[in-house]
Amino acid sequence: MSAESGEDTGIKGVLVTDNKGKCLLASGVAEDVRIRAIISDPEWLEDAAERRFVPILLNDARFVGLVSPYPAGYVVLISSPPADTVLQFVMRVDFAYDILNHILNDPYDAMTIVDANAKMAYISPVHEKFFGLEPGGGVGKPVRDVIENTRLHLTLKTGVAEVGQVQRMKGVDRVVSRYPIRHGKKIVGAIGRVMFKGPQQLEAMARKISDLEGQIETYKSNARKTKESGPVDFLDAIIGNSLAMRSLRDQIRKIAPLDIPVLIQGESGTGKELVAQALHQLSSRKDQRMVTVNAAALPASLVESELFGYEAGSFTGADRKGRVGKFEQADKGTIFLDEIGDMPLEVQTKLLRVLQDRIVERVGGDKPKRVDFRLCSATNRDLEAFVEQEKFRLDLYYRISPVTIQIPPLDERREDIPLLLNHFVSELTAQYGRDLPEVEMKIAHHLMERSWPGNVRQLRHVVERAFVFAEGSKLRLEDFENGPGADLSAPSEQSAPMSTTGGGSLKDALEDLELQLINDAVIRFKGNKKKAAEHLGVSRSYLYKKLGTGTDA
C-alpha cells in the first residue's frame, strides 16, 4: 500500500541481536528471513548504529530502521516510511538522525508540537527554558495555557499555515511560523517554530526598514512639493533664519542660474548636498538629472569605468551590455562631486582631463563623446592648504572653484537651533507615524548651550534619539540629558556664562559682552574684520570704533 495514502504506517517489527549480529529476538516483519539476513551482517549493524536511521529495502516492501546499540548488542525498530520524501532523506543523508537531533535541540529555532486536541506533545528545550518549564513540564497541557498569544489551536482548525508572523511572548516580539500536520487527509497536529536567534538583528532590520520607508516618503513628499510649488522648496529645506543662513540662500539664488562650477565648503554635517540640490533645482538644468559621485570612494583602478563607463566585454567581469559612466548620465544635467578633497591624486589627474575637454571615451570604446554638464563639488577640507602640501592639484582647484560657497558650522549660528529642532520633530513625527509631541521650551535653550562638532547631522541624531525614547506625548529636557548618546554634545565653551568683575554697572557689563563677541568674531574669521562685521550684523566702521582701529587689517 502506498505510503502517500497515510495508511499502514507505524512500527512493523523489532529485532534484537548480539554484538556479532546473531538474532536473539525477532517479531513482526523482522521475522522475514531477508530482513534477518541484512541485519545479521556485523558491518551493516555497526554502520547503521552510527547513522541511527537506515533504509531497509526489499523487492516488495520498503522500511526504515532505527538502530540503537545496547551493551550486549543492537536493537532495531522497523517501520514503514510515511512518505517517499522521508525514505529519500534517510537513504541519501548518512547523518539524517543528527539533523533531526539538531532541529529538535536548536537553541535559536525552537519547536512546539501539539496534537489534534491542541495539547502539547513536544516543546524544544530552549522554549522550555524561556517559559520556565521543567523538561517535559508542558507535555499534555493545552497549548493556550502554556504559550502566550499562540495560534496553534487555530492552525489546527483552519489547516492554513501562517509563515513569518510576529508573536509577543513575555514582553518580547518573536518571529514565528505555524504549520498543520496531516496524516493522509486528516490533520493530526500542528508545529510552531519560533526564531530565537538575534532579536537585536531583527530590531535593527525593522529600524532600517522604517528608516527607508521614511526616506521614501520624504522623497515622495519633496517630489510632490516640487511639482506643486516649484524649486523654491529646495531653499526652504535649508533651515535657518540667522544672518549667515539668509546670506547663504541669497548666494544660492544669485549663483544657481549661472552655468559655472561651484565649490561648496563646510564642515561635515552642515548640509552641503542640500546646497547642491538647491543649485541644481534653481538652474536651467532642473529638468535633467543631478548625478552624485562620492569622489573619496573612487579607487584609481575603477575611476575610468565608473566615471566614463565601458563597452561590453571590455574587461573580465564587465556587464555584457556595457555601462554608462557618471559623466554621460549627467549630460545636460548636473554632476555633484562630493568629498572631492579626499580624492587620490591619480584620480584627480583623470578628472581634470574631462573637466578641461568635456569629452569622455568609454573603456574599450573608440568613439569619444562630448558631454555637457554643470559641475558642483563639495569638501570639508582646506583645499588651499592641500594645494600647498601637494595633496591637491592646483590646476584642478582652479577648475572647480570659480565660485565658492561657504556653509557656516552650527556653532556659528546657534540662533537657528530652535527652528531646526521644530523641523526635525515634525519630520520625525511623519517618519515614525506618531502624533506631534509637545516640546518643552527649555530644550531649545539647552541645545543652544552645547557644542556641535557634528553640526546639523549630529543635532538631528540627538533629536531623533530623544524622540524615539521619549515617554508619552511630550519631549522633556531629561530626554535630551539622559538619553543614549546625550554626552556626545558636551557643553560649549562659547556658551559658558561670561564672568564679570563684581560691582560693575549694567552698561559696563553690556560693553564688556559686546567687546567679547566682537573679539570672538574677529578670531573666528582669522582677522578679517569685514566678515566679522557681516557675521555680527554691524557696520565695519562701528566694528573699527569698538576695536580702536581705523582700517581693515
Phi, psi and omega per residue, in radians:
M1 nan 2.480 -3.069
S2 -1.152 2.385 3.079
A3 -1.187 -0.459 -3.119
E4 -1.145 -0.389 -3.118
S5 -1.233 -0.296 3.140
G6 1.470 0.086 -3.132
E7 -1.828 2.934 3.004
D8 1.009 0.710 3.085
T9 -1.984 2.989 -3.130
G10 2.020 -3.020 -3.134
I11 -1.225 2.217 -3.110
K12 -1.892 -0.300 -3.136
G13 -3.048 2.851 3.125
V14 -2.375 2.400 3.101
L15 -2.382 2.332 3.119
V16 -2.080 2.316 -3.139
T17 -2.213 2.925 2.964
D18 -1.546 -3.024 -3.064
N19 -1.159 -0.341 -3.125
K20 -1.698 0.024 3.103
G21 1.674 0.021 3.123
K22 -1.235 2.265 -3.094
C23 -1.217 2.170 3.086
L24 -1.805 -0.495 -3.129
L25 -2.740 2.402 3.095
A26 -2.525 2.416 3.091
S27 -2.554 2.761 -3.137
G28 1.135 -2.482 -3.091
V29 -1.147 -0.260 3.124
A30 -1.168 -0.261 3.088
E31 -1.327 -0.244 3.097
D32 -1.071 2.211 -3.074
V33 -1.062 -0.506 -3.138
R34 -1.187 -0.726 3.128
I35 -1.194 -0.709 3.130
R36 -1.115 -0.613 3.121
A37 -1.144 -0.696 3.128
I38 -1.138 -0.830 -3.012
I39 -1.300 -0.392 -3.108
S40 -1.271 -0.136 -3.135
D41 -1.363 2.025 -3.096
P42 -1.023 -0.656 -3.140
E43 -1.166 -0.687 3.107
W44 -1.092 -0.766 -3.133
L45 -1.093 -0.745 -3.120
E46 -1.124 -0.777 3.122
D47 -1.159 -0.734 -3.115
A48 -1.140 -0.652 3.134
A49 -1.143 -0.565 3.108
E50 -1.265 -0.675 3.131
R51 -1.379 -0.485 -3.105
R52 1.279 -0.949 3.064
F53 -1.737 2.264 3.119
V54 -2.469 2.567 3.046
P55 -1.412 2.518 3.013
I56 -2.165 1.870 -3.002
L57 -1.951 2.202 3.046
L58 -2.027 2.983 3.134
N59 -1.078 -0.610 -3.031
D60 -2.062 0.177 -3.125
A61 -2.787 2.736 3.108
R62 -2.326 2.360 -3.119
F63 -2.397 2.892 2.993
V64 -2.113 2.312 3.139
G65 -1.924 2.380 2.995
L66 -1.829 1.964 -3.024
V67 -1.855 2.189 -3.131
S68 -2.297 2.224 3.109
P69 -1.359 2.620 2.961
Y70 -2.352 2.946 -2.975
P71 -0.919 -0.605 -3.058
A72 -1.720 -0.022 -3.113
G73 2.868 -2.359 -3.052
Y74 -2.381 2.600 3.009
V75 -2.034 2.278 -3.140
V76 -2.118 2.051 3.010
L77 -1.688 2.247 -3.059
I78 -1.996 2.252 3.116
S79 -2.413 2.796 3.045
S80 -1.381 2.415 3.097
P81 -1.186 2.387 -3.122
P82 -1.211 -0.359 3.132
A83 -2.819 2.794 3.132
D84 -1.047 -0.583 -3.111
T85 -1.069 -0.744 3.131
V86 -1.116 -0.741 3.130
L87 -1.079 -0.765 3.128
Q88 -1.103 -0.674 3.120
F89 -1.074 -0.807 -3.125
V90 -1.183 -0.660 -3.097
M91 -1.220 -0.660 -2.974
R92 -1.648 -0.353 -3.070
V93 -1.981 1.919 -3.110
D94 -1.129 -0.470 -3.088
F95 -1.868 0.646 -3.133
A96 -1.017 -0.730 -3.138
Y97 -1.082 -0.708 -3.122
D98 -1.154 -0.599 3.096
I99 -1.136 -0.817 3.115
L100 -1.071 -0.687 3.123
N101 -1.121 -0.691 3.112
H102 -1.137 -0.771 -3.125
I103 -1.053 -0.729 -3.084
L104 -1.281 -0.413 -3.070
N105 -2.010 0.142 -3.104
D106 -1.010 2.090 -3.101
P107 -1.271 -0.215 -3.092
Y108 -1.908 -0.112 -3.080
D109 -2.458 1.504 -3.009
A110 -1.394 2.755 -3.112
M111 -2.284 2.423 2.998
T112 -2.220 2.292 -3.139
I113 -2.102 2.290 3.074
V114 -2.079 2.666 3.108
D115 -1.506 -3.001 -3.076
A116 -1.134 -0.318 3.127
N117 -1.706 0.238 3.129
A118 1.104 0.512 3.049
K119 -1.791 2.579 -3.071
M120 -1.156 2.208 3.057
A121 -1.853 -0.503 3.139
Y122 -2.788 2.533 3.035
I123 -2.506 2.304 -3.073
S124 -1.072 2.632 -3.141
P125 -0.963 -0.705 -3.118
V126 -1.148 -0.568 3.108
H127 -1.253 -0.686 3.079
E128 -1.052 -0.754 -3.138
K129 -1.131 -0.712 -3.132
F130 -1.046 -0.695 -3.121
F131 -1.607 0.046 3.114
G132 1.240 0.561 -3.133
L133 -1.684 2.574 2.963
E134 -1.259 2.734 3.099
P135 -0.931 2.149 -3.121
G136 1.370 0.089 -3.047
G137 -1.207 -0.380 -3.121
G138 -1.642 -0.181 -3.055
V139 -1.113 2.290 3.120
G140 1.582 -0.184 3.135
K141 -1.561 2.598 3.039
P142 -1.022 2.345 -3.040
V143 -1.064 -0.552 -3.124
R144 -1.218 -0.349 3.107
D145 -1.422 -0.279 -3.051
V146 -1.879 -0.763 -3.012
I147 -1.915 2.120 -3.120
E148 -1.212 2.376 3.075
N149 1.059 0.428 3.133
T150 -1.192 2.698 3.055
R151 -2.237 0.262 -3.128
L152 -1.087 -0.600 3.118
H153 -1.147 -0.551 3.092
L154 -1.309 -0.596 3.073
T155 -1.072 -0.669 3.079
L156 -1.071 -0.736 -3.081
K157 -1.257 -0.752 -3.048
T158 -1.503 -0.492 -3.066
G159 1.246 0.297 -3.092
V160 -1.908 2.251 3.113
A161 -1.276 2.582 3.068
E162 -2.182 1.983 -2.993
V163 -1.988 2.345 3.041
G164 1.185 0.644 3.114
Q165 -1.563 2.732 3.092
V166 -1.765 2.215 -3.127
Q167 -2.234 2.269 3.129
R168 -1.605 2.163 3.128
M169 -2.334 2.128 3.136
K170 0.958 0.709 3.080
G171 1.369 0.157 -3.103
V172 -2.134 2.365 3.077
D173 -1.503 2.279 3.101
R174 -2.223 2.642 3.046
V175 -1.582 2.170 -3.071
V176 -2.241 2.729 3.000
S177 -2.343 2.486 -3.092
R178 -2.245 2.361 -3.087
Y179 -2.346 2.347 2.998
P180 -1.339 2.550 3.113
I181 -1.965 2.232 -3.088
R182 -1.943 2.486 2.980
H183 -2.017 1.736 -2.949
G184 1.228 -2.144 3.137
K185 -1.745 0.001 -3.056
K186 -1.772 2.372 3.067
I187 -1.416 2.046 -3.062
V188 -1.847 -0.131 -3.134
G189 3.075 -2.984 3.126
A190 -2.636 2.648 3.128
I191 -2.085 2.336 2.987
G192 -2.017 2.304 3.117
R193 -2.052 2.322 -3.051
V194 -2.101 2.225 3.118
M195 -1.470 1.916 3.096
F196 -1.655 -0.189 -3.024
K197 -1.347 2.262 2.922
G198 0.978 1.059 3.026
P199 -1.059 -0.492 3.099
Q200 -1.117 -0.732 3.112
Q201 -1.095 -0.681 -3.140
L202 -1.124 -0.764 3.139
E203 -1.144 -0.693 3.123
A204 -1.103 -0.717 3.120
M205 -1.113 -0.723 3.128
A206 -1.097 -0.728 3.121
R207 -1.123 -0.710 -3.126
K208 -1.126 -0.735 3.104
I209 -1.082 -0.742 3.127
S210 -1.084 -0.736 3.116
D211 -1.079 -0.784 -3.131
L212 -1.115 -0.708 3.104
E213 -1.100 -0.710 3.109
G214 -1.100 -0.728 3.113
Q215 -1.116 -0.712 3.120
I216 -1.078 -0.762 3.125
E217 -1.115 -0.644 3.104
T218 -1.119 -0.769 3.120
Y219 -1.085 -0.737 3.118
K220 -1.087 -0.758 -3.141
S221 -1.096 -0.762 3.113
N222 -1.093 -0.689 3.133
A223 -1.116 -0.728 3.118
R224 -1.131 -0.740 -3.135
K225 -1.115 -0.714 3.140
T226 -1.089 -0.732 -3.127
K227 -1.163 -0.666 -3.059
E228 -1.471 -0.708 -2.968
S229 -1.963 -0.252 -3.140
G230 1.625 -3.110 -3.000
P231 -1.237 -0.170 -3.138
V232 -1.021 -0.428 -3.137
D233 -1.121 -0.452 3.129
F234 -1.254 -0.465 2.996
L235 -1.311 -0.624 3.104
D236 -1.116 -0.446 3.127
A237 -1.226 -0.299 3.082
I238 -1.547 1.625 -2.967
I239 -1.363 2.338 3.052
G240 2.608 2.481 3.124
N241 -2.134 0.222 3.103
S242 -1.241 2.878 3.106
L243 -1.017 -0.712 -3.120
A244 -1.098 -0.725 -3.103
M245 -1.326 -0.587 3.044
R246 -1.126 -0.685 3.090
S247 -1.134 -0.687 3.133
L248 -1.081 -0.792 -3.139
R249 -1.139 -0.619 3.086
D250 -1.119 -0.718 3.098
Q251 -1.060 -0.755 -3.126
I252 -1.077 -0.766 3.140
R253 -1.055 -0.675 -3.102
K254 -1.308 -0.676 -3.012
I255 -1.465 -0.608 -3.006
A256 -0.925 -0.767 -3.102
P257 -1.231 -0.268 -3.121
L258 -1.481 2.217 -3.099
D259 -1.440 1.216 -3.036
I260 -2.324 2.524 3.114
P261 -1.072 2.500 -3.128
V262 -2.247 2.329 3.024
L263 -1.853 2.146 -3.140
I264 -1.800 2.089 -3.110
Q265 -2.007 2.490 3.122
G266 2.997 2.773 3.124
E267 -1.151 2.841 3.090
S268 -1.044 2.350 3.078
G269 1.541 0.149 -3.127
T270 -1.533 -0.261 3.092
G271 1.820 0.665 -3.097
K272 -1.129 -0.640 -3.132
E273 -1.195 -0.582 3.064
L274 -1.059 -0.701 3.112
V275 -1.140 -0.729 3.121
A276 -1.090 -0.726 3.121
Q277 -1.112 -0.716 3.126
A278 -1.130 -0.726 3.096
L279 -1.036 -0.738 -3.140
H280 -1.178 -0.805 -3.057
Q281 -1.228 -0.398 3.108
L282 -1.659 0.093 -3.127
S283 -1.728 3.023 3.100
S284 -1.265 -0.125 -3.117
R285 -1.717 0.208 -3.004
K286 -1.065 -0.424 -3.131
D287 -1.463 -0.084 3.096
Q288 -1.821 -3.128 -3.039
R289 -1.394 2.603 2.862
M290 -1.907 2.010 -3.079
V291 -1.766 2.163 -3.117
T292 -1.744 2.327 3.114
V293 -2.208 2.192 3.026
N294 -1.433 1.696 -3.012
A295 -1.106 -0.538 -3.115
A296 -1.210 -0.411 -3.055
A297 -1.652 0.137 -3.114
L298 -1.545 1.881 3.058
P299 -1.257 2.569 -3.091
A300 -1.032 -0.564 -3.086
S301 -1.237 -0.371 -3.072
L302 -2.030 0.007 -3.028
V303 -1.063 -0.710 -3.105
E304 -1.167 -0.762 -3.124
S305 -1.192 -0.575 -3.133
E306 -1.326 -0.813 -3.067
L307 -1.421 -0.648 -3.032
F308 -1.814 -0.266 -3.103
G309 1.462 3.128 3.125
Y310 -2.661 2.754 3.105
E311 -1.502 2.822 3.134
A312 -1.041 2.341 3.076
G313 1.236 0.319 -3.080
S314 -1.313 -0.348 3.075
F315 -2.795 2.879 -3.117
T316 -1.099 2.261 3.140
G317 1.565 -0.016 -3.141
A318 -1.231 2.618 3.082
D319 -1.083 2.399 -3.079
R320 -1.117 -0.381 3.133
K321 -1.697 -0.004 -3.048
G322 1.378 -3.133 -3.128
R323 -2.589 2.451 3.080
V324 -1.426 2.333 -3.136
G325 -1.369 2.982 -3.079
K326 -1.097 -0.668 -3.119
F327 -1.202 -0.665 3.065
E328 -1.137 -0.668 3.114
Q329 -1.096 -0.550 -3.105
A330 -1.558 0.088 -3.128
D331 -0.985 2.257 -3.095
K332 1.274 -0.003 -3.137
G333 -2.104 -2.506 -3.090
T334 -2.178 2.411 2.990
I335 -1.949 2.266 -3.090
F336 -1.951 1.946 -3.134
L337 -1.689 1.699 -3.104
D338 -1.468 2.615 3.127
E339 0.974 0.699 -3.078
I340 -1.172 -0.400 3.118
G341 -1.172 -0.320 3.132
D342 -1.741 0.164 -3.133
M343 -1.264 2.270 3.117
P344 -1.034 2.641 -3.077
L345 -1.034 -0.700 -3.103
E346 -1.161 -0.514 3.088
V347 -1.306 -0.620 3.107
Q348 -1.015 -0.688 -3.131
T349 -1.088 -0.759 -3.131
K350 -1.211 -0.608 3.124
L351 -1.188 -0.716 -3.097
L352 -1.000 -0.681 -3.118
R353 -1.047 -0.721 -3.138
V354 -1.233 -0.690 -3.129
L355 -1.161 -0.524 3.126
Q356 -1.346 -0.813 -3.009
D357 -1.670 -0.375 -3.039
R358 0.956 0.641 3.095
I359 -2.251 2.318 3.083
V360 -2.142 2.618 3.072
E361 -2.347 2.149 -3.103
R362 -1.124 2.591 3.058
V363 -1.072 2.238 -3.123
G364 1.465 -0.002 -3.123
G365 -1.819 2.962 3.132
D366 -2.346 0.353 -3.120
K367 -2.162 1.619 3.106
P368 -1.052 2.538 -3.119
K369 -2.259 2.307 3.096
R370 -1.429 2.347 -3.136
V371 -2.125 2.559 -3.117
D372 -2.112 1.973 -3.100
F373 -2.534 2.744 3.006
R374 -1.710 2.307 -3.070
L375 -1.769 2.191 2.946
C376 -2.143 2.365 3.102
S377 -2.218 2.761 3.132
A378 -2.529 2.576 3.106
T379 -2.770 2.692 2.985
N380 -1.869 0.189 -3.127
R381 -1.698 2.778 3.013
D382 -1.531 1.635 -3.026
L383 -1.158 -0.556 3.115
E384 -1.101 -0.716 3.090
A385 -1.177 -0.665 3.107
F386 -1.098 -0.649 3.106
V387 -1.115 -0.771 3.121
E388 -1.109 -0.583 3.137
Q389 -1.512 0.076 -3.139
E390 1.057 0.570 3.029
K391 -1.696 -0.191 3.136
F392 -2.490 2.394 -3.080
R393 -1.234 2.324 -3.140
L394 -1.125 -0.750 -3.109
D395 -1.138 -0.603 3.084
L396 -1.214 -0.667 3.118
Y397 -1.030 -0.748 3.125
Y398 -1.159 -0.590 -3.124
R399 -1.177 -0.639 -3.010
I400 -1.649 -0.147 -2.972
S401 -2.229 0.714 2.994
P402 -1.018 -0.612 3.062
V403 -2.229 2.346 -3.137
T404 -2.117 2.348 3.044
I405 -1.995 2.186 3.139
Q406 -1.812 2.134 3.101
I407 -1.645 2.193 -3.103
P408 -1.262 2.538 3.049
P409 -1.215 2.805 -3.089
L410 -1.102 -0.582 -3.136
D411 -1.102 -0.336 3.136
E412 -1.674 0.014 3.107
R413 -2.483 0.931 -3.069
R414 -1.092 -0.429 -3.141
E415 -1.137 -0.240 3.113
D416 -1.495 -0.161 -3.047
I417 -1.070 -0.735 3.093
P418 -1.028 -0.703 3.096
L419 -1.114 -0.760 3.130
L420 -1.123 -0.692 3.119
L421 -1.033 -0.874 3.141
N422 -1.108 -0.666 3.127
H423 -1.114 -0.806 -3.108
F424 -1.174 -0.674 3.122
V425 -1.096 -0.744 3.108
S426 -1.125 -0.729 -3.132
E427 -1.136 -0.750 -3.141
L428 -1.215 -0.586 3.089
T429 -1.032 -0.793 3.113
A430 -1.194 -0.680 -3.091
Q431 -1.138 -0.721 -3.069
Y432 -1.698 0.021 3.087
G433 1.159 0.624 -3.137
R434 -1.876 2.952 3.011
D435 -1.329 2.578 -3.138
L436 -1.134 2.094 -3.090
P437 -1.418 2.763 2.982
E438 -1.367 2.446 -3.097
V439 -2.003 2.137 3.119
E440 -1.046 2.434 -3.083
M441 -1.062 -0.641 -3.042
K442 -1.281 -0.151 3.120
I443 -1.137 -0.793 -3.127
A444 -1.045 -0.753 3.119
H445 -1.096 -0.724 3.118
H446 -1.057 -0.785 -3.119
L447 -1.189 -0.569 3.132
M448 -1.232 -0.334 -3.137
E449 -1.560 -0.030 -3.091
R450 -1.812 2.768 3.096
S451 -1.562 2.673 -3.045
W452 -2.326 1.297 3.107
P453 -1.092 -0.437 3.101
G454 -1.633 0.060 3.033
N455 1.042 -2.536 -3.015
V456 -1.108 -0.627 3.127
R457 -1.072 -0.760 3.123
Q458 -1.144 -0.726 3.116
L459 -1.044 -0.755 3.134
R460 -1.089 -0.733 3.130
H461 -1.077 -0.726 3.139
V462 -1.133 -0.760 3.112
V463 -1.107 -0.709 -3.121
E464 -1.136 -0.747 3.116
R465 -1.047 -0.806 3.137
A466 -1.112 -0.693 -3.136
F467 -1.096 -0.762 -3.079
V468 -1.183 -0.706 -3.032
F469 -1.646 -0.031 -3.118
A470 -1.184 2.519 3.096
E471 -1.720 2.407 3.085
G472 1.371 -2.762 -3.023
S473 -1.884 0.444 -3.108
K474 -2.441 2.362 3.029
L475 -1.558 2.134 -3.084
R476 -1.952 2.830 -3.109
L477 -1.041 -0.662 -3.116
E478 -1.134 -0.395 3.078
D479 -1.128 -0.487 3.137
F480 -1.641 -0.484 -3.113
E481 -1.439 -0.610 -2.998
N482 -1.961 -0.129 -3.086
G483 -1.233 2.925 3.109
P484 -0.979 2.308 3.081
G485 1.397 0.137 -3.093
A486 -1.103 -0.478 -3.100
D487 -1.334 -0.067 -3.134
L488 -1.197 -0.361 -3.106
S489 -1.948 1.441 -3.110
A490 -1.215 2.647 3.124
P491 -0.963 2.424 -3.095
S492 -1.435 2.426 3.057
E493 -1.145 -0.568 -3.117
Q494 -1.143 -0.522 -3.054
S495 -1.602 0.011 3.138
A496 -1.131 2.500 -3.129
P497 -1.031 2.429 -3.125
M498 -1.375 2.253 3.129
S499 -1.517 2.450 3.116
T500 -2.198 2.716 3.123
T501 -1.265 2.464 -3.092
G502 -1.131 2.593 3.060
G503 1.586 -0.139 -3.124
G504 -1.294 2.714 3.098
S505 -1.389 2.926 3.102
L506 -1.084 -0.681 3.138
K507 -1.076 -0.765 3.124
D508 -1.093 -0.721 -3.128
A509 -1.114 -0.712 3.134
L510 -1.155 -0.682 3.120
E511 -1.160 -0.694 3.097
D512 -1.089 -0.759 3.136
L513 -1.105 -0.753 -3.139
E514 -1.085 -0.760 -3.130
L515 -1.135 -0.672 3.121
Q516 -1.129 -0.743 3.116
L517 -1.097 -0.692 3.121
I518 -1.139 -0.803 3.129
N519 -1.070 -0.721 3.108
D520 -1.054 -0.735 -3.116
A521 -1.162 -0.718 3.136
V522 -1.114 -0.724 3.103
I523 -1.135 -0.746 -3.105
R524 -1.063 -0.648 -3.106
F525 -1.748 0.436 2.982
K526 0.956 0.713 3.083
G527 1.521 -0.062 -3.140
N528 -1.383 1.737 -3.028
K529 -1.269 -0.433 3.091
K530 -1.119 -0.831 3.117
K531 -1.163 -0.647 3.136
A532 -1.104 -0.734 3.137
A533 -1.127 -0.730 3.121
E534 -1.104 -0.708 3.136
H535 -1.104 -0.694 -3.093
L536 -1.452 -0.244 -3.128
G537 1.329 0.560 3.112
V538 -2.201 2.900 3.116
S539 -1.350 2.746 3.119
R540 -1.146 -0.645 -3.123
S541 -1.102 -0.659 3.100
Y542 -1.154 -0.711 3.121
L543 -1.089 -0.787 -3.141
Y544 -1.086 -0.681 -3.130
K545 -1.069 -0.771 -3.122
K546 -1.182 -0.563 -3.135
L547 -1.495 -0.200 3.135
G548 1.361 0.439 3.118
T549 -2.114 2.810 -3.119
G550 -1.951 -0.212 -3.086
T551 -2.325 2.830 3.108
D552 -1.420 2.072 -3.115
A553 -1.265 nan nan
